[in-house]
Amino acid sequence: MSPSVLNPLRFVLGLLLTSLSGPYLSQAQAECQSLPVRQLSQFIKQDVLLQRAVRSLGDPQDFQPRFVSEGETTTAEQEVILSGHITSSAPLGDFKVALRLPKNFKPDRAYPTTLIVGGIDSSLETLLGIPPTGENILVIYQYPGVDISQLRRFFERDLKGIPLQVAVLLLWLSQQSYVDDARLNAVGISFGGIVLPVSLRLSSLLNVDVAATIFAYTGGEVAKVATDILGLNSTERSLIGCLLLGLTAFVDPVVHLPELQSGRYLLVMSLEDELFSPYSTQAFIEATPEPKTLIPLTGAHLQARRPDLIDQLIEISFNWLISQGVANP
């Protein structure tokens, strides 16, 4: 996060801290630290917020999502990439997607389909960089201009709106005749791994479940991840941690992972990831339900400038999906 965001935030924190002294500061820290994640998560686990989010879409019969094509690209392997956006009458806004169709694609045939929810910088180029994956369809969700420097918009709109868009995308995919909805899978990478668990719970409320899910280079305890990124000291963490906990609880994977009811899970994680601490990564792993497979890796966080790591992740992921019978070899 840029200094232009961090400096005003730390200034406000400084004013808050200097307004407290002695026992007042100690009391504030104690009360803040005593706020249990469990207390917030219980409210979410009762599906209250999730059902409210789904109801905000309106009547499912009325908001039927549809794909609007914006063009196509043919790869060197003669696979076709369709780019466009999903639109509907629901008040969640249009959002961009791209589909990678196999060579000799036949619209009257149902293909195993895998949705990729990647890092914030995921784009059409992500699909172009993926090696051929045979008789399978790949879909990538593209974030709607996420800007974490716009904190209020990020917490109020993006963190709540993105999971709904992913859920609606899964709904749309399940309705396509060329998608084998019994072999519909999802991959969450980095930030995508944070938002995917709540997205899957929302899609389940829309009567869409995935067969298999892959989480890679991601973590849980989002409030702690945020305080790490902000570079807060221990006193600042104690105070702002409560605020961040409240702002991020709706999407925190450790809240939603234990509630997932179907499917199987692959976790591809590095405990040397510099973006997600070992604590965050381990919290995510422990919260993921069975049956799960963990493949530990070494090295830094997955990034677009490391195609070797991307190729490794794709190979691991598709070998596992094939072994689970939810992708074509």
N, C-alpha and C positions, 0 to 999 in steps of 0.2 A: 504494500500500500504506500502511496506517495507521501512525502513529508508534508505536502499541503493539507493532507487529511489528518495525519498524525499530530502535527503541532497544535492546531486548535483543540483537538481532542485532549491532548495532554494538558493544555492550558486550563481547560474547563475542569479537568480532574484535579489540577493543582489548586484551583480556587476552592473546590469542594473539600480537599484535604486540609487546606489552611483554615477553613471555617470550623474544622473539628480539632479538638486538642484533648490531650490527657485521656480521661475515662470515656469521653464522648467518642473519640476515635476508636478506642478499644471496643466499646459497645457496638459501634457501627460495623466494625470488622466481624465481630462475633455473630451478630444477627445476620449479616450477609452470608457468612460461611455456613450458617446453620440452615439456610434455605435448601431443602432437600430436592434433588432432581426427581426423586420418586414422587414427590407431591405434585409437581407439574406433569410428570409423565402419566400419573394415574388419570388425570383429567383427559389427556390425549388418548390413553389406552381405552377409554370408554367410548371412543369413536365420536365424541361430541363435536370436536373441531373438524374432524374428517367428514362427517356427515353434513355438517354445515357448509363445508367447502364444496361438496358434491351438489348440494341443493342450490348453491349459488349459480350452477350451470343452467338451471331451469329444467324443464321436462325433457328427459332423454329422447323422447319422440320428436321434440322440436329442435334440439340443438345438433342434430346429426352432422358430424364433421365431414368435410370433403376436401379432396386434394386439388389444388389449382396448379397446373404445371407452368413452369417458367423457363423451361428449356431442357435439353438433354445433351449428354456428352458420351462419346464412345471411346472406351479405353483401348489400349494396344491389344488386349486379349479379347476384344469384341464384346465386352460387357457394357451394358448401357446404364448410365447414371442419370436418373431423372431428378431435377431440382425443382422445387416449388414451395408452396406453403399450405398449411392446413387452416381452413376457415370454417366457422360455424356461427350460429346465432348466439352462442353462449358468450357472456361478457368476460372472456379470458384473452381476447386479442388473437390475431393471426400469428402464426409462427412458422419459421422455415424448417423444411426437412429435405433430405435427399435420400433416394433409394438406389441401391446398386443391384441391378438385375443380372442374372447369370447369362452366359452366352447361349444363344438359341432359346431365349425365354419364351415360354408358351403360357399365355394368360389363362388358359383353361386348366392349367395344372397347379396344384397347391404345393408351395415350396416351404421348407423350414425357413424361418425368418428371425433375424436377430437385430434388435434395436440397440444402438450404441448411444449412451448418454455420456459424453466425454468431458474433458475439461472445458472451462469457460471459453477458451479460444477455439473450440471445435468448429469445423467448417466443411464445406464441400471438398476442399483439398484433402481433408482427412480420409475420405473415401477413395480419392484418387491415389493415395499413397499406400493403400492396403493391398497386399498381394491377392491374386485370384483365389476365391474360396469355393470353387466348384458350383454345384447345383443348390445354391443357397442365396437367399436375399438378405442384403445388409441395409439397414436404415440408420441414418444419423439424425439426431435432434440438434437443431442449432439454436443457441440461446438468443433471446430477444434483446440484444444490445445491453447486456448486463454490464454495469459500471459500479464496482464496489466502492469507488470514491464518492458516489452519491449515496451516503449511508442510509438516509431515511427511505429513499426509493428502493434501495437494495433490500432492506429488512421488511418493509411494508408491502412491496409489490413483487419483487423478484423471488425472494425466498418462499413466498406463499403461492405465487402464480406459476412458477416453473413446474412444481410437482403436478399441478392440475393439467398443464399442457402435456406433460409426459403421459399422464393417465389417459387423456383424451386421444393422444397419438396411438397408444396401445389399443384403445377402443376402435379407432379407425382401422388399424391394421387387422384386427380380429374380424372385421366386417368385409375384408377383401377376399374375393374368391381364389386369388392366387397365393394367399397366405394360409399355410397349414396351421390353424390356430391351436392344434394339439402340440405343435413344435414351435411355438412362439417364445423366444428367449429375450433376455435383457442383459446388457453389460453396463455397469457404472464405473467410470474411471475418474479418479481424482475428485473434483467437485461433483461430477456426475454420480459418484458413489455415495456422496452425502445425500443428494436429493432422491436417489432411486428408491430406497426403502419406503419412504412416505408415498412416493408415486405409485408403488406397487400396492400399498394399502388402499389408496384412492381408486386405482383401477379395479381392485377387487370389489369395491362398492359399486362399480359400474359393471360388475359381473364378467370381468376379464382377468384371468390369471395366467401367469407365464409358466412354462415348463421348467426352465432352468435359468439361473441368474449367476452372473459373474461380477465380482467386485475386485477392482484392482487399484493399487496405489491410492488408498483412501483411508479414512479414519472416522472415529466417533468422538463424542464429547466435544461438540462443535464450539461451545463457549470457550473451552480451554484452548482449542486450536486458534480461535480468534484472538485471545489474549496473547498467545505466542507470537502471532503475526504482528500485533500491535506493539510488542516489545515492552509490556507493562512490568513494573516492579511488583513486589509481593503485596504492598499496600494497595496499589492501584488495582491489582488483580482481585483483591478481596472485595472492593467496592463495585467496580464496573463489571465484575464477573456475574453478579446477580442480574444486572440489566441485560447482559449478553445472553444469559441463561434464558431469560424470559423471551428475548427476541428470536432465539434459535431453537427453542424447544419443539416448535411445530415440525421442524425438519430433522432433528437430531437422530441419526441412525440408531443409537443405543436405545432410544425410545421405541422405535418401530420394528427393528429387526426381530426381536423376540415374538412379535405379534404376527409375523408372516406365517400363513397357514399352509401353503402348498409349494411344490417345487423342490429343487435341490440347488446347492450353492457351491461355487468355486471361489476361493479367495486367493488372489495373487498379490502378495504384499512384500514390502521391503522394510525391515526394521531400521535401515539406514536412511530412510526417506527423510529429507530435510524439511519438507512441508508439513508432514504429519509425524508427530513425535511417537516414539515407541509406545508410550502410554495410550495415545489416541488410537494407534493401529491395533494394539492388544485389546482395547475396549471394544472395538468394532468386531474383532475376531470372536471374542467371548460372547458377544450379543447375538451373533449369527446363529440361527437354529440349525439343527441337524435335519437331513444329512448334509454335511459340508466337507469339502476337501480344501486343505490349505497347502499352497505351494509357496514356500518362503524364498524370496530372492534377495540379492545383495545389491547395493548401489543406490544412486540418487533417485529422485522423483522422476517419473516418466515425463518426457517433454518432446515437443514436436521436432526439436533439433537432434533428437536421438532416434533415428529410424531403426537402428539395430534393436533398441529396446521395444519399439512398437512392433517390429517383426516377431520378436521373441514372444511378446504378449499375444499376438494374433495366433501364432503357432500353438502356444499352450492352450489358449481358449478354445480353438476349433478342435484340437485333438480331444479335449475334455468333452465338448459338446457332442462330438461323434461317438465317444465312448458311452455317453448317456443315451444315445439313440435319438437325439433331438436335432441333429444336423446331418446332412448328406456328406459322405466322404469325397 
